[in-house]
Amino acid sequence: MIKVLIADSHPVVRLGVKQVLETASGFEVVADVSSTSELFETLEKVSPDVVMLEMDIPDINGIATLRKMKQEYPEAKVLMFSGQSEDVYALSSIRAGAFGYLSKAADLEYIVSAIKKVSEGNMFITNELAQRLAFDEGSQKPRRFFRKLSTREIEVLKLLASGKRNKEVAEGLNLNEKTVSTYKARLMRKLNVDNLVDLLQQAKALELY
């Protein structure tokens, strides 16, 4: 029996995933939570094999939650579950320690196959994403740039794209302001731009906002 914990801020999503898993054999939903504070409280009481973690879950963002889980609950395997762009976030999630990434736009049967694969310690991304990543290598589309970015750089870029200033970005990611400036300069270099307006255009092309 594969024990699953669902962490998603939307009640209808949690219910839908539970129903999908209940109709398949070999799964037990041990808990469902709507925020990261609830998630860590629950992890003190239950030991799931797989945590389905929403990228935009409240309290702490998904990537930061993932990092904390890897430190405090390394035995729990995380499957990121998100409505965010698969092209941008799948590999950054995996770099941060996730065992897989499932888009909320994916077919329902992927939920079962993804959780099974992750529970076995294997990586999961959809075939569509794997094919796009393979065929986009020579593309000049902006999204090819995201593979050059670290997870932290993507976090900084997303916050800048949401309209936050360096100081707010620093506070949100627990960095000092000078470090954020360094990240901003690095992002401009990697994304081949020389001003903030063009940087935000690249963020838009990467579907970060």
Stockholm file with secondary structure:
# STOCKHOLM 1.0

chainA/1-209         MIKVLIADSHPVVRLGVKQVLETASGFEVVADVSSTSELFETLEKVSPDVVMLEMDIPDINGIATLRKMKQEYPEAKVLMFSGQSEDVYALSSIRAGAFGYLSKAADLEYIVSAIKKVSEGNMFITNELAQRLAFDEGSQKPRRFFRKLSTREIEVLKLLASGKRNKEVAEGLNLNEKTVSTYKARLMRKLNVDNLVDLLQQAKALELY
#=GR chainA/1-209 SS CEEEEEECSCHHHHHHHHHHHHHSTTEEEEEEESSHHHHHHHHTTCCCSEEEEETTCSSSCHHHHHHHHHHHCTTSEEEEEESSCHHHHHHHHHHTTCSEEEETTSCTHHHHHHHHHHHTTCCBCCHHHHHHHHHTTTCCSGGGGGGGSCHHHHHHHHHHHTTCCHHHHHHHHTCCHHHHHHHHHHHHHHTTCSSHHHHHHHHHHTTCC
#=GC SS_cons         CEEEEEECSCHHHHHHHHHHHHHSTTEEEEEEESSHHHHHHHHTTCCCSEEEEETTCSSSCHHHHHHHHHHHCTTSEEEEEESSCHHHHHHHHHHTTCSEEEETTSCTHHHHHHHHHHHTTCCBCCHHHHHHHHHTTTCCSGGGGGGGSCHHHHHHHHHHHTTCCHHHHHHHHTCCHHHHHHHHHHHHHHTTCSSHHHHHHHHHHTTCC
//
